[in-house]
Amino acid sequence: MRKVTTLALLATGLVALGCGAGSTDDTTSSSSKADSTSSEADAGGAKGDDKPKTAKIGQPARDGKFEFTVKSSKCGVAKIGTDMLGAKAQGQFCLVTVNVKNIGKESQMFDGSSQKAYAANGTEYSADGGAAIYANKNAETFLNDINPGNQVTGVVVFDIPKNVKIAKLELHDSPFSGGVTVSLT
């Protein structure tokens, strides 16, 4: 009887843990897992590989409901915008032009603040949403919901130290997604 009670408590705990683990809706998390597998294949890896998959500039890579294609990266920019309206870098701005296509079945907003850049030594840099306003002439288009099948191209801005180079990006369809890596080297 004691073993049955222990097993019942263990099963209940596992069910509760499983229910609490998914802080996003089931559609998003299962879609992210399925699309993550697709992105691994798209980024050049085979299913079942234990090694992380990395796309390169110009290669499409998927995370969740989005397919990202990094078009270009330009660093060493001191200021974005005009003399009247603009942003000045603390170090240097790196401007990453990316195409984002909604491959899901419902609209989703591209959130620039969910994107990350990494130096070769692993230092993580967050996107500068304020500077991105000045880097994107059609910011209202880039930051609104992207409907299924539609795509937008915009610039994600990172403010990094002057002596640093970005080695890779981690692009996300939402703050809670697993992300996909794109090498800039």
VMD Tcl script that draws the C-alpha trace (Angstrom):
set ca {
  {0.00 0.00 0.00}
  {2.85 2.34 0.81}
  {4.35 1.89 -2.70}
  {1.01 2.67 -4.34}
  {0.63 5.87 -2.30}
  {4.19 6.94 -3.12}
  {3.65 6.27 -6.83}
  {0.36 8.18 -6.78}
  {2.01 11.18 -5.11}
  {4.91 11.03 -7.58}
  {2.51 10.87 -10.55}
  {0.48 13.79 -9.18}
  {3.65 15.84 -8.71}
  {4.83 15.10 -12.24}
  {1.46 16.09 -13.70}
  {1.47 19.33 -11.68}
  {5.04 20.04 -12.72}
  {4.16 19.42 -16.36}
  {1.16 21.75 -16.17}
  {3.16 24.54 -14.54}
  {6.17 24.19 -16.83}
  {4.39 25.61 -19.89}
  {4.02 29.30 -19.18}
  {3.03 29.91 -22.78}
  {-0.01 28.48 -24.47}
  {0.21 24.90 -25.78}
  {-0.02 25.99 -29.41}
  {3.02 28.26 -29.10}
  {5.17 25.80 -27.22}
  {4.39 22.85 -29.48}
  {4.72 25.08 -32.53}
  {8.09 26.30 -31.26}
  {9.29 22.73 -30.78}
  {8.13 21.69 -34.24}
  {9.52 24.80 -35.88}
  {12.74 24.44 -33.90}
  {13.23 21.04 -35.49}
  {12.53 22.60 -38.88}
  {14.99 25.40 -38.17}
  {17.66 22.87 -37.31}
  {17.23 21.27 -40.70}
  {17.06 24.69 -42.40}
  {20.26 25.80 -40.68}
  {22.15 22.86 -42.14}
  {21.89 20.23 -39.41}
  {20.24 16.86 -39.40}
  {17.46 15.89 -37.04}
  {18.75 14.16 -33.94}
  {22.09 16.01 -33.88}
  {23.09 17.08 -30.39}
  {25.20 19.97 -31.67}
  {23.60 23.44 -31.79}
  {22.57 24.56 -35.28}
  {23.79 27.86 -36.64}
  {22.65 29.71 -39.75}
  {24.79 32.20 -41.66}
  {24.04 35.61 -43.16}
  {21.59 35.11 -46.03}
  {20.33 31.71 -44.79}
  {16.77 31.44 -43.47}
  {16.49 30.16 -39.88}
  {13.29 29.44 -37.97}
  {12.21 30.01 -34.41}
  {8.58 29.45 -33.54}
  {6.29 31.37 -35.90}
  {9.08 33.35 -37.56}
  {11.59 32.65 -40.27}
  {14.55 35.03 -39.98}
  {17.01 35.89 -42.72}
  {19.84 38.19 -41.67}
  {20.67 40.33 -44.71}
  {23.63 42.34 -43.40}
  {25.47 43.64 -40.36}
  {27.27 46.97 -40.04}
  {29.16 48.09 -36.93}
  {31.12 51.22 -36.06}
  {28.16 53.60 -36.34}
  {28.42 56.46 -33.83}
  {25.00 58.07 -34.34}
  {21.64 57.20 -35.89}
  {19.05 59.70 -37.09}
  {19.36 63.41 -37.73}
  {20.91 66.24 -35.76}
  {17.48 67.12 -34.39}
  {16.20 63.61 -33.71}
  {18.52 60.70 -33.20}
  {20.51 58.51 -30.85}
  {24.20 58.56 -30.01}
  {25.96 55.29 -29.20}
  {27.55 54.73 -25.81}
  {30.17 52.72 -27.68}
  {29.26 51.85 -31.28}
  {26.02 50.86 -32.92}
  {25.82 47.62 -34.83}
  {22.96 47.68 -37.32}
  {21.65 44.25 -38.27}
  {19.22 44.16 -41.20}
  {16.87 41.21 -40.88}
  {13.89 39.93 -42.84}
  {11.18 38.41 -40.62}
  {8.50 36.21 -42.18}
  {5.49 34.90 -40.24}
  {5.29 31.17 -40.99}
  {2.60 30.57 -38.37}
  {-1.19 30.55 -38.59}
  {-1.88 33.75 -36.62}
  {-0.42 37.22 -36.40}
  {2.60 37.80 -34.18}
  {4.58 40.90 -33.24}
  {8.29 41.01 -33.88}
  {9.84 42.21 -30.62}
  {13.28 43.72 -31.15}
  {13.97 43.61 -27.41}
  {13.88 39.79 -27.53}
  {16.91 39.66 -29.84}
  {20.44 39.16 -28.50}
  {23.96 39.60 -29.83}
  {27.07 37.83 -28.56}
  {30.76 38.65 -28.74}
  {33.24 35.83 -29.43}
  {33.92 35.52 -25.68}
  {30.20 34.90 -24.97}
  {29.32 38.37 -23.64}
  {25.62 39.02 -24.31}
  {24.28 42.33 -25.62}
  {20.62 43.35 -25.74}
  {18.99 45.25 -28.58}
  {18.57 49.02 -28.31}
  {14.89 49.63 -29.07}
  {15.19 53.40 -28.73}
  {17.93 53.61 -31.35}
  {16.03 51.18 -33.59}
  {13.27 53.79 -33.93}
  {15.73 56.06 -35.76}
  {17.27 53.22 -37.81}
  {13.91 52.09 -39.23}
  {12.22 54.60 -41.51}
  {9.01 52.56 -41.42}
  {9.16 51.62 -37.74}
  {5.38 51.50 -37.56}
  {5.43 48.67 -40.13}
  {8.32 46.76 -38.59}
  {7.01 46.79 -35.02}
  {3.35 45.99 -35.70}
  {1.88 42.52 -35.87}
  {3.01 40.48 -38.86}
  {0.14 38.46 -40.34}
  {0.65 34.86 -41.46}
  {2.54 34.68 -44.76}
  {3.63 38.33 -44.56}
  {7.17 39.52 -44.05}
  {8.94 42.73 -43.10}
  {12.53 43.86 -43.24}
  {13.99 46.10 -40.59}
  {17.07 46.96 -38.58}
  {17.83 45.64 -35.11}
  {20.32 47.90 -33.31}
  {22.88 46.86 -30.69}
  {25.00 49.37 -28.74}
  {28.27 47.59 -27.94}
  {31.76 48.74 -26.83}
  {33.97 50.22 -29.56}
  {36.55 47.43 -29.37}
  {34.03 44.56 -29.62}
  {32.79 42.60 -32.65}
  {29.53 40.66 -32.73}
  {30.19 37.00 -33.49}
  {26.60 35.74 -33.50}
  {22.97 36.64 -32.99}
  {20.23 34.77 -31.14}
  {16.90 35.57 -32.76}
  {13.56 34.88 -31.06}
  {9.92 34.91 -32.15}
  {8.97 35.83 -28.56}
  {10.71 36.48 -25.23}
  {10.09 32.86 -24.17}
  {11.15 30.99 -27.32}
  {14.29 28.89 -27.63}
  {15.78 31.13 -30.31}
  {17.89 30.39 -33.35}
  {21.58 31.26 -33.77}
  {22.95 33.16 -36.75}
  {26.71 33.48 -37.16}
  {28.07 36.84 -38.31}
  {31.65 35.63 -38.72}
}
mol new
graphics top color blue
foreach p $ca { graphics top sphere $p radius 0.5 }
foreach p [lrange $ca 0 end-1] q [lrange $ca 1 end] { graphics top cylinder $p $q radius 0.2 }
display resetview
